[in-house]
Amino acid sequence: MFGHQYEKVLEDIQQFDIEQNDFMVNNKSVSNLNIEEKKRINCIAKWRHHAFEWIVGDEAWDEIEINT
């Protein structure tokens, strides 16, 4: 999926399991997370995306749209 040129990069990323081709969260593959863990990861990702858009944009915190 990422191409051969990225295999070395992925090996160096501790949060990626090259054997499973999956990202790791607390030493568990994302595909093995339970529903509550997945909801928590989704919430964290949402607010990190919101914060990133706020940092790089000109909108106020309450006006940020994260539909990208």
N, C-alpha and C positions, 0 to 999 in steps of 0.2 A: 504494500500500500504506500509506504513512504519512499520506496526505492532503495537500491543498494547503497547509494551514497549517504544515506541517513542511518544505516545500521550501526555504525560506530558511535554516532551521536546518541542514538537510543540506548546503546549499551552503557553509556556514561550517565544517563539519566536514571537516578535511583528509583524514581517513581514509575518506571516503565518496565514491564516484564517481557523481555524479548521472546521468551519461550511461549508465553500465552498471547502475545500481541495485544496486551491490555495495560492500561494504566493501573498503578497501585495506590491504595489509600490505606494507611495504617497496616501495611504488609498484607493487604487483601486485594485481589483483582477487583476492579470495578464490577465486572460481571458477577462476582460472588457476594456483593454487598446485599444486605437485606433492604427491604422497602424503606425503613426508617433511616438507614445510612444513606441511601440514595436521595431521599428527601433533604437530608441535611447537606449533602454535597451540592445539590441543586440550589438550595438557599444561599450557601456560601458563594457559589459561582455567580448567582444573580447579583448579590450585593457587591462583589468584587468588580463585576462588569459595570454596575451602576457607578461605583467609585471611579473607575477608570474613565468612563465617559464624562464624569464631572470634572476630573482633573484636566483632561485634554480639550474640553469644550468650553463654551461661554455661557452655558445655561446655569441657572440656580439649581441647587440640589433637588428641590421638589419638582423641577421642570424637566429633569432628565428622562429621556425615552431610551429604553434598552431593547428595542425591537430590531436591532441590526443583526 
